[in-house]
Amino acid sequence: MKFKFIYLSLFFLLSACPGKKEVENNDIEKKERTYMVATDATYAPFEFQTGSQEIVGFEIELFKEIAKAEGLSIQFLNTPWEGIFTQLLNGDRDIVVSAVTITEERKKTLAFSDPYFEAKQLIAVNKNINIKNLSDLKNFKTAVQTATTGDEILQKIFGKSHGNLKRFESIPLALKELENGSVDAVVADNGVVMNYVKNNSQKFKLVEDDTVQKEYYGFAFRPGDKELIEKINQGIKKVKDNGVYQQIYKKYF
């Protein structure tokens, strides 16, 4: 009986311990995890699609380099702006890389990386219209992207139900309305507006309101993903220190 007891004990002990192959497989699984990255690819030059539907842009290249520096596997998924944070918080996406302004309101539900881009609101307007600031837009039809900083600022100035404030799902749609004359101006972040006016300089001009505070973009995460946020912050520092950030910035701006 004694020998039988020892045999059974060894059997259960060995059964309870993971084998070498199982441990190795677990390690491989951890190393090979691919993070799902949400981006609203309608915001040139930050993120947009080519004719072959490839997602490209300043932030796309930048984040690829950050992920490379930290040995992370990533996959970009084109995700509409409306609902992009919901998909992050419910686990369908792991990171949002989409020109996200860091705000106190968003910090209530989201976590952010260190800032990596300084932004401010600019007005793209028909050259024939004489305005000096955002308040001058009161009597002009002005387009914004829904739930963006431009939308929030104009709501504060004119009220949520202001009749001349026109909201669109994306900045390209808003700019298209400006181009065909359906609106008089578009308010959006400097990078995307500057890119647009540069390519349409004969029709439109830029107006800057000095009273509007500067903003900063950050990559957005679920609040509990502290280890991932730390890795991304390390990657941001690396690409800035080694000059890669500056190279990508010059390419697009």
TAGIWO-V47271 format. One record per residue. RES is the residue in one small letter. PHI is phi in degrees with one decimal (NA if undefined). Layout:
[[RES,PHI] [RES,PHI]]
This chain:
[[m,NA] [k,-61.0] [f,-65.7] [k,-64.9] [f,-64.0] [i,-62.8] [y,-62.3] [l,-65.3] [s,-62.2] [l,-64.1] [f,-59.9] [f,-68.8] [l,-64.3] [l,-68.2] [s,-67.7] [a,-78.2] [c,-89.0] [p,-67.6] [g,-71.3] [k,-59.6] [k,-65.4] [e,-65.0] [v,-62.7] [e,-62.0] [n,-63.5] [n,-63.9] [d,-64.0] [i,-63.2] [e,-61.6] [k,-64.5] [k,-66.9] [e,-93.9] [r,-59.9] [t,-105.8] [y,-86.2] [m,-83.1] [v,-109.2] [a,-86.3] [t,-148.5] [d,-90.4] [a,-79.6] [t,-132.2] [y,-129.7] [a,-61.0] [p,-94.1] [f,-74.5] [e,-152.5] [f,-159.6] [q,-109.9] [t,-82.2] [g,-61.3] [s,-92.8] [q,71.8] [e,-74.3] [i,-86.3] [v,-135.6] [g,133.9] [f,-55.8] [e,-68.6] [i,-64.7] [e,-62.9] [l,-61.9] [f,-69.6] [k,-61.0] [e,-68.1] [i,-64.3] [a,-62.9] [k,-61.8] [a,-63.4] [e,-103.4] [g,68.5] [l,-102.6] [s,-93.7] [i,-133.3] [q,-138.3] [f,-83.8] [l,-125.9] [n,-65.5] [t,-133.4] [p,-55.6] [w,-57.3] [e,-69.4] [g,100.5] [i,-65.4] [f,-77.6] [t,-63.1] [q,-66.3] [l,-66.4] [l,-69.3] [n,-89.7] [g,93.5] [d,-74.2] [r,-129.3] [d,-103.1] [i,-146.0] [v,-113.2] [v,-120.6] [s,-160.0] [a,51.3] [v,-87.6] [t,-75.2] [i,-78.3] [t,-130.9] [e,-63.1] [e,-64.3] [r,-69.1] [k,-65.6] [k,-68.5] [t,-125.3] [l,-120.6] [a,-111.9] [f,-127.9] [s,-74.9] [d,-63.0] [p,-62.1] [y,-133.3] [f,-153.3] [e,-91.3] [a,-130.4] [k,-154.0] [q,-80.8] [l,-126.4] [i,-108.2] [a,-98.7] [v,-143.0] [n,-57.8] [k,-60.0] [n,-81.6] [i,-96.0] [n,-100.8] [i,-133.4] [k,-120.6] [n,-156.8] [l,-64.6] [s,-61.6] [d,-69.2] [l,-82.7] [k,-50.2] [n,-97.6] [f,-117.0] [k,-69.7] [t,-122.8] [a,-100.9] [v,-140.3] [q,-88.7] [t,-54.8] [a,66.8] [t,-98.2] [t,-60.2] [g,-59.3] [d,-61.1] [e,-63.7] [i,-65.1] [l,-68.5] [q,-64.6] [k,-66.4] [i,-76.6] [f,-110.0] [g,96.8] [k,-65.3] [s,-99.2] [h,-56.7] [g,-65.3] [n,-91.6] [l,-92.1] [k,-111.0] [r,-106.5] [f,-132.6] [e,-71.5] [s,-148.2] [i,-67.1] [p,-55.5] [l,-65.9] [a,-63.6] [l,-68.3] [k,-65.1] [e,-66.3] [l,-65.7] [e,-64.8] [n,-91.8] [g,87.0] [s,-76.1] [v,-129.5] [d,-95.9] [a,-154.1] [v,-131.0] [v,-112.9] [a,-160.3] [d,-64.1] [n,-56.2] [g,-59.0] [v,-73.7] [v,-70.2] [m,-61.2] [n,-62.6] [y,-68.6] [v,-65.0] [k,-57.1] [n,-89.4] [n,-136.7] [s,-66.0] [q,-74.8] [k,-105.4] [f,-125.4] [k,-135.4] [l,-103.1] [v,-128.0] [e,-110.7] [d,-98.2] [d,-67.7] [t,-81.6] [v,-81.3] [q,-71.5] [k,-70.6] [e,-127.2] [y,-136.6] [y,-87.8] [g,-143.5] [f,-78.3] [a,-102.0] [f,-139.0] [r,-73.6] [p,-55.9] [g,-83.1] [d,-87.5] [k,-65.4] [e,-64.8] [l,-66.0] [i,-60.6] [e,-62.6] [k,-64.0] [i,-65.2] [n,-62.4] [q,-63.1] [g,-65.4] [i,-58.2] [k,-62.6] [k,-63.5] [v,-72.2] [k,-77.8] [d,-69.3] [n,-92.5] [g,88.7] [v,-65.5] [y,-57.8] [q,-62.7] [q,-63.6] [i,-68.4] [y,-59.7] [k,-62.8] [k,-63.2] [y,-105.4] [f,-126.2]]
